[in-house]
Amino acid sequence: METIELNDVQKKSRRGRNIALGVVLALLVVIFYVVTIIKIIKISKMG
């Protein structure tokens, strides 16, 4: 099986996409965490 060598521009582009994807995933985790905490607080205030 042959491997494909990426040039510097392709490596930088891929790294940029990977960083952007990581940031988006981290933001989603934070959003879900905050929403969950808010729901727990609302439920605890009702009871």
ZASE-192270 format. One record per residue: residue number from 0; residue in one letter; z, x, y of N, C-alpha, C in turn. Coordinates in steps of 0.001 Angstrom, whole numbers, plus 500000, padded with zeros to 6 digits. Atoms other than C-alpha are relative to their C-alpha. Layout:
N
<rec><semar>NUM</semar><marnu>A</marnu><n_pz>Z</n_pz><n_px>X</n_px><n_py>Y</n_py><ca_pz>Z</ca_pz><ca_px>X</ca_px><ca_py>Y</ca_py><c_pz>Z</c_pz><c_px>X</c_px><c_py>Y</c_py></rec>
...
This chain:
47
<rec><semar>0</semar><marnu>M</marnu><n_pz>500000</n_pz><n_px>500845</n_px><n_py>498814</n_py><ca_pz>500000</ca_pz><ca_px>500000</ca_px><ca_py>500000</ca_py><c_pz>500000</c_pz><c_px>500887</c_px><c_py>501245</c_py></rec>
<rec><semar>1</semar><marnu>E</marnu><n_pz>500099</n_pz><n_px>499203</n_px><n_py>498779</n_py><ca_pz>499005</ca_pz><ca_px>501389</ca_px><ca_py>503373</ca_py><c_pz>500941</c_pz><c_px>499452</c_px><c_py>501067</c_py></rec>
<rec><semar>2</semar><marnu>T</marnu><n_pz>499166</n_pz><n_px>500415</n_px><n_py>498873</n_py><ca_pz>501335</ca_pz><ca_px>501345</ca_px><ca_py>506354</ca_py><c_pz>499207</c_pz><c_px>500181</c_px><c_py>501285</c_py></rec>
<rec><semar>3</semar><marnu>I</marnu><n_pz>500695</n_pz><n_px>499940</n_px><n_py>498713</n_py><ca_pz>500144</ca_pz><ca_px>500755</ca_px><ca_py>509894</ca_py><c_pz>500913</c_pz><c_px>500690</c_px><c_py>501001</c_py></rec>
<rec><semar>4</semar><marnu>E</marnu><n_pz>499249</n_pz><n_px>499291</n_px><n_py>498957</n_py><ca_pz>501287</ca_pz><ca_px>503177</ca_px><ca_py>512575</ca_py><c_pz>499775</c_pz><c_px>499294</c_px><c_py>501336</c_py></rec>
<rec><semar>5</semar><marnu>L</marnu><n_pz>500112</n_pz><n_px>500621</n_px><n_py>498683</n_py><ca_pz>502026</ca_pz><ca_px>501569</ca_px><ca_py>515927</ca_py><c_pz>499993</c_pz><c_px>501082</c_px><c_py>501070</c_py></rec>
<rec><semar>6</semar><marnu>N</marnu><n_pz>499979</n_pz><n_px>499042</n_px><n_py>498899</n_py><ca_pz>501237</ca_pz><ca_px>503390</ca_px><ca_py>519146</ca_py><c_pz>501171</c_pz><c_px>499675</c_px><c_py>500924</c_py></rec>
<rec><semar>7</semar><marnu>D</marnu><n_pz>498835</n_pz><n_px>500154</n_px><n_py>499124</n_py><ca_pz>503780</ca_pz><ca_px>503736</ca_px><ca_py>521957</ca_py><c_pz>500012</c_pz><c_px>498659</c_px><c_py>500728</c_py></rec>
<rec><semar>8</semar><marnu>V</marnu><n_pz>500072</n_pz><n_px>501276</n_px><n_py>499278</n_py><ca_pz>502553</ca_pz><ca_px>500664</ca_px><ca_py>523854</ca_py><c_pz>500408</c_pz><c_px>498856</c_px><c_py>499073</c_py></rec>
<rec><semar>9</semar><marnu>Q</marnu><n_pz>499657</n_pz><n_px>501050</n_px><n_py>500959</n_py><ca_pz>502822</ca_pz><ca_px>498504</ca_px><ca_py>520739</ca_py><c_pz>501491</c_pz><c_px>500032</c_px><c_py>499657</c_py></rec>
<rec><semar>10</semar><marnu>K</marnu><n_pz>498569</n_pz><n_px>499872</n_px><n_py>500302</n_py><ca_pz>506302</ca_pz><ca_px>499864</ca_px><ca_py>519960</ca_py><c_pz>500845</c_pz><c_px>499454</c_px><c_py>501141</c_py></rec>
<rec><semar>11</semar><marnu>K</marnu><n_pz>499256</n_pz><n_px>500504</n_px><n_py>498841</n_py><ca_pz>507511</ca_pz><ca_px>499126</ca_px><ca_py>523508</ca_py><c_pz>499886</c_pz><c_px>498483</c_px><c_py>500090</c_py></rec>
<rec><semar>12</semar><marnu>S</marnu><n_pz>500210</n_pz><n_px>501441</n_px><n_py>499955</n_py><ca_pz>505996</ca_pz><ca_px>495647</ca_px><ca_py>523359</ca_py><c_pz>500850</c_pz><c_px>499300</c_px><c_py>498937</c_py></rec>
<rec><semar>13</semar><marnu>R</marnu><n_pz>499208</n_pz><n_px>500585</n_px><n_py>501080</n_py><ca_pz>507642</ca_pz><ca_px>494907</ca_px><ca_py>520017</ca_py><c_pz>501489</c_pz><c_px>500071</c_px><c_py>500324</c_py></rec>
<rec><semar>14</semar><marnu>R</marnu><n_pz>498584</n_pz><n_px>499856</n_px><n_py>499639</n_py><ca_pz>510985</ca_pz><ca_px>496253</ca_px><ca_py>521247</ca_py><c_pz>500391</c_pz><c_px>498982</c_px><c_py>501071</c_py></rec>
<rec><semar>15</semar><marnu>G</marnu><n_pz>499723</n_pz><n_px>500984</n_px><n_py>498954</n_py><ca_pz>510772</ca_pz><ca_px>494055</ca_px><ca_py>524342</ca_py><c_pz>500129</c_pz><c_px>498596</c_px><c_py>499441</c_py></rec>
<rec><semar>16</semar><marnu>R</marnu><n_pz>499919</n_pz><n_px>501317</n_px><n_py>500637</n_py><ca_pz>510093</ca_pz><ca_px>490974</ca_px><ca_py>522217</ca_py><c_pz>501276</c_pz><c_px>499864</c_px><c_py>499182</c_py></rec>
<rec><semar>17</semar><marnu>N</marnu><n_pz>498779</n_pz><n_px>500042</n_px><n_py>500809</n_py><ca_pz>512955</ca_pz><ca_px>491853</ca_px><ca_py>519876</ca_py><c_pz>501240</c_pz><c_px>499832</c_px><c_py>500872</c_py></rec>
<rec><semar>18</semar><marnu>I</marnu><n_pz>498865</n_pz><n_px>500125</n_px><n_py>499080</n_py><ca_pz>515368</ca_pz><ca_px>492256</ca_px><ca_py>522789</ca_py><c_pz>500052</c_pz><c_px>498586</c_px><c_py>500568</c_py></rec>
<rec><semar>19</semar><marnu>A</marnu><n_pz>500048</n_pz><n_px>501361</n_px><n_py>499453</n_py><ca_pz>514220</ca_pz><ca_px>488956</ca_px><ca_py>524310</ca_py><c_pz>500459</c_pz><c_px>498984</c_px><c_py>498955</c_py></rec>
<rec><semar>20</semar><marnu>L</marnu><n_pz>499590</n_pz><n_px>500904</n_px><n_py>501067</n_py><ca_pz>514650</ca_pz><ca_px>487196</ca_px><ca_py>520965</ca_py><c_pz>501501</c_pz><c_px>500095</c_px><c_py>499749</c_py></rec>
<rec><semar>21</semar><marnu>G</marnu><n_pz>498560</n_pz><n_px>499810</n_px><n_py>500169</n_py><ca_pz>518123</ca_pz><ca_px>488685</ca_px><ca_py>520580</ca_py><c_pz>500797</c_pz><c_px>499324</c_px><c_py>501097</c_py></rec>
<rec><semar>22</semar><marnu>V</marnu><n_pz>499317</n_pz><n_px>500639</n_px><n_py>498867</n_py><ca_pz>519121</ca_pz><ca_px>487484</ca_px><ca_py>524044</ca_py><c_pz>499966</c_pz><c_px>498481</c_px><c_py>499849</c_py></rec>
<rec><semar>23</semar><marnu>V</marnu><n_pz>500126</n_pz><n_px>501451</n_px><n_py>500179</n_py><ca_pz>517820</ca_pz><ca_px>483975</ca_px><ca_py>523338</ca_py><c_pz>500943</c_pz><c_px>499515</c_px><c_py>498897</c_py></rec>
<rec><semar>24</semar><marnu>L</marnu><n_pz>499107</n_pz><n_px>500394</n_px><n_py>501088</n_py><ca_pz>519707</ca_pz><ca_px>483821</ca_px><ca_py>520028</ca_py><c_pz>501462</c_pz><c_px>500067</c_px><c_py>500430</c_py></rec>
<rec><semar>25</semar><marnu>A</marnu><n_pz>498625</n_pz><n_px>499871</n_px><n_py>499511</n_py><ca_pz>522903</ca_pz><ca_px>485055</ca_px><ca_py>521690</ca_py><c_pz>500350</c_pz><c_px>498845</c_px><c_py>500941</c_py></rec>
<rec><semar>26</semar><marnu>L</marnu><n_pz>499760</n_pz><n_px>501129</n_px><n_py>499092</n_py><ca_pz>522560</ca_pz><ca_px>482395</ca_px><ca_py>524405</ca_py><c_pz>500181</c_pz><c_px>498692</c_px><c_py>499231</c_py></rec>
<rec><semar>27</semar><marnu>L</marnu><n_pz>499845</n_pz><n_px>501203</n_px><n_py>500814</n_py><ca_pz>522109</ca_pz><ca_px>479686</ca_px><ca_py>521773</ca_py><c_pz>501380</c_pz><c_px>499949</c_px><c_py>499350</c_py></rec>
<rec><semar>28</semar><marnu>V</marnu><n_pz>498667</n_pz><n_px>499940</n_px><n_py>500605</n_py><ca_pz>525281</ca_pz><ca_px>480830</ca_px><ca_py>520019</ca_py><c_pz>501055</c_pz><c_px>499630</c_px><c_py>501030</c_py></rec>
<rec><semar>29</semar><marnu>V</marnu><n_pz>499032</n_pz><n_px>500297</n_px><n_py>498940</n_py><ca_pz>527189</ca_pz><ca_px>480714</ca_px><ca_py>523316</ca_py><c_pz>499956</c_pz><c_px>498518</c_px><c_py>500362</c_py></rec>
<rec><semar>30</semar><marnu>I</marnu><n_pz>500131</n_pz><n_px>501420</n_px><n_py>499655</n_py><ca_pz>525823</ca_pz><ca_px>477251</ca_px><ca_py>524139</ca_py><c_pz>500655</c_pz><c_px>499127</c_px><c_py>498931</c_py></rec>
<rec><semar>31</semar><marnu>F</marnu><n_pz>499391</n_pz><n_px>500786</n_px><n_py>501079</n_py><ca_pz>526805</ca_pz><ca_px>475868</ca_px><ca_py>520712</ca_py><c_pz>501516</c_pz><c_px>500145</c_px><c_py>500007</c_py></rec>
<rec><semar>32</semar><marnu>Y</marnu><n_pz>498559</n_pz><n_px>499752</n_px><n_py>499955</n_py><ca_pz>530244</ca_pz><ca_px>477457</ca_px><ca_py>521023</ca_py><c_pz>500648</c_pz><c_px>499184</c_px><c_py>501120</c_py></rec>
<rec><semar>33</semar><marnu>V</marnu><n_pz>499448</n_pz><n_px>500720</n_px><n_py>498848</n_py><ca_pz>530856</ca_pz><ca_px>475978</ca_px><ca_py>524485</ca_py><c_pz>499969</c_pz><c_px>498492</c_px><c_py>499753</c_py></rec>
<rec><semar>34</semar><marnu>V</marnu><n_pz>500102</n_pz><n_px>501435</n_px><n_py>500273</n_py><ca_pz>529618</ca_pz><ca_px>472524</ca_px><ca_py>523444</ca_py><c_pz>501057</c_pz><c_px>499582</c_px><c_py>498979</c_py></rec>
<rec><semar>35</semar><marnu>T</marnu><n_pz>498992</n_pz><n_px>500311</n_px><n_py>501013</n_py><ca_pz>531885</ca_pz><ca_px>472604</ca_px><ca_py>520388</ca_py><c_pz>501397</c_pz><c_px>499972</c_px><c_py>500604</c_py></rec>
<rec><semar>36</semar><marnu>I</marnu><n_pz>498687</n_pz><n_px>499954</n_px><n_py>499354</n_py><ca_pz>534919</ca_pz><ca_px>473598</ca_px><ca_py>522464</ca_py><c_pz>500200</c_pz><c_px>498774</c_px><c_py>500893</c_py></rec>
<rec><semar>37</semar><marnu>I</marnu><n_pz>499905</n_pz><n_px>501179</n_px><n_py>499124</n_py><ca_pz>534186</ca_pz><ca_px>470820</ca_px><ca_py>524983</ca_py><c_pz>500245</c_pz><c_px>498742</c_px><c_py>499169</c_py></rec>
<rec><semar>38</semar><marnu>K</marnu><n_pz>499799</n_pz><n_px>501167</n_px><n_py>500854</n_py><ca_pz>533918</ca_pz><ca_px>468250</ca_px><ca_py>522175</ca_py><c_pz>501420</c_pz><c_px>499971</c_px><c_py>499446</c_py></rec>
<rec><semar>39</semar><marnu>I</marnu><n_pz>498638</n_pz><n_px>499933</n_px><n_py>500542</n_py><ca_pz>537214</ca_pz><ca_px>469428</ca_px><ca_py>520661</ca_py><c_pz>501011</c_pz><c_px>499612</c_px><c_py>501074</c_py></rec>
<rec><semar>40</semar><marnu>I</marnu><n_pz>499083</n_pz><n_px>500328</n_px><n_py>498901</n_py><ca_pz>538947</ca_pz><ca_px>469192</ca_px><ca_py>524045</ca_py><c_pz>499964</c_pz><c_px>498501</c_px><c_py>500293</c_py></rec>
<rec><semar>41</semar><marnu>K</marnu><n_pz>500113</n_pz><n_px>501440</n_px><n_py>499734</n_py><ca_pz>537603</ca_pz><ca_px>465660</ca_px><ca_py>524637</ca_py><c_pz>500697</c_pz><c_px>499188</c_px><c_py>498915</c_py></rec>
<rec><semar>42</semar><marnu>I</marnu><n_pz>499372</n_pz><n_px>500725</n_px><n_py>501105</n_py><ca_pz>538749</ca_pz><ca_px>464514</ca_px><ca_py>521187</ca_py><c_pz>501519</c_pz><c_px>500135</c_px><c_py>500070</c_py></rec>
<rec><semar>43</semar><marnu>S</marnu><n_pz>498549</n_pz><n_px>499797</n_px><n_py>499957</n_py><ca_pz>542208</ca_pz><ca_px>466041</ca_px><ca_py>521623</ca_py><c_pz>500640</c_pz><c_px>499237</c_px><c_py>501162</c_py></rec>
<rec><semar>44</semar><marnu>K</marnu><n_pz>499460</n_pz><n_px>500760</n_px><n_py>498868</n_py><ca_pz>542651</ca_pz><ca_px>464287</ca_px><ca_py>525000</ca_py><c_pz>500074</c_pz><c_px>498514</c_px><c_py>499681</c_py></rec>
<rec><semar>45</semar><marnu>M</marnu><n_pz>499993</n_pz><n_px>501415</n_px><n_py>500377</n_py><ca_pz>541839</ca_pz><ca_px>460906</ca_px><ca_py>523433</ca_py><c_pz>501219</c_pz><c_px>499669</c_px><c_py>499138</c_py></rec>
<rec><semar>46</semar><marnu>G</marnu><n_pz>498927</n_pz><n_px>500280</n_px><n_py>500954</n_py><ca_pz>544522</ca_pz><ca_px>461227</ca_px><ca_py>520772</ca_py><c_pz>501320</c_pz><c_px>500278</c_px><c_py>500505</c_py></rec>
